[in-house]
Amino acid sequence: MLGLSVDYHTVIEPILKEKCYQCHGEDKVKGGLRLDSPDSIMSGGDGGEVLVPGAPIDSLLYLMTTYPEDDPDYMPQKGEGLSQAEQALLKDWIEVGAYFGEGFKHEAKPSVGKKYSDTGSKGTYKIVGEAVLIVTKLQEIGVLVDTVNHDAKRFELAYTYAEFSAGSFDFSEAVQLGSELVKLSLARTDVANDDLKKLKQLSSIEYLDLSRTRVGDEGVTHLAELPKLSYLNLRDTNVSDGSIEQLARMTNLEQLYLWGSQFTRSGVLALQERLPETAIVFDTNIGLGNQRGRP
Ligand code: HEC
């Protein structure tokens, strides 16, 4: 597990230099994007911002390196891609605030969620009572545990590196966090439609990432029992227009990612009509609703 801080100059910059500068640097500026200085990274490319401190899932700089290599948006477009370890470093760096070091300040205050490391940083958050035990158990089975915005009573779990196979997902440890569990990522796991039945035990979650899984319309039917859900990521899943009715009932949704799913454009438009307040992201830069970043 990674430590608390990933340094930009010694860790991130060399990765970008080796794998990105050739097309996003001094010589070439593909997509209107330069990645060779903090200022240019933060000013983004033709499509707008590429890095949102604290939110890797909203940061193309990271996301595009995690797509399947045959995805037309996969980065780097040529040459060797980022290893899983490099992806994890980039993600971690963004998650804890994308600090560029002394001398650079982000304009807006990033929303920071610090990782628990194995090196004793747990004490910082004064997790009390049983939570300490539960966190330890979760870490033992490979679940990444995080807190949301420094709040030791709001937990975030990522199962991406835990070794569960389709049909065998077990949330019995997570359930013990009770209403303190607010964010759950099952992205890039083997999770099957049936496994999602078990999510009803986690009715406090507000954020659910199912991106790059095999989840389809049948799985979506099980999400109805998550009344607090405000963020749902179904990017690169098998979810299709068949889920319109189910999703349309989730009126608390603020953000819904359908990019790379089986949804058709007309399906997305129909859903948007039913969920006028929800920002639905269906294409690289095209949010159809009151998407973030729109004035
Ligand atoms: C061989 C050239 C090449 C390399 C290497 C490369 N890119 Fe790109 N990148 C492109 C091209 C071309 C585009 C524009 C694609 C388009 O507009 O459809 C682009 C666009 C992007 C964008 C979207 C910019 C915007 O605002 O729309 C991001 C983010 C990005 N690249 C990140 C990266 C990262 C991170 C790396 C290194 C891991 C990388 N790229 C390496 C060619 C490259």
Boltz pocket constraint, residues with backbone or C-beta under 6 A from the ligand:
constraints:
  - pocket:
      binder: B
      contacts: [[A, 15], [A, 16], [A, 19], [A, 20], [A, 21], [A, 22], [A, 23], [A, 24], [A, 30], [A, 31], [A, 32], [A, 33], [A, 44], [A, 45], [A, 46], [A, 47], [A, 48], [A, 49], [A, 50], [A, 60], [A, 61], [A, 62], [A, 64], [A, 65], [A, 75], [A, 76], [A, 77], [A, 78], [A, 79], [A, 82]]
      max_distance: 6.0
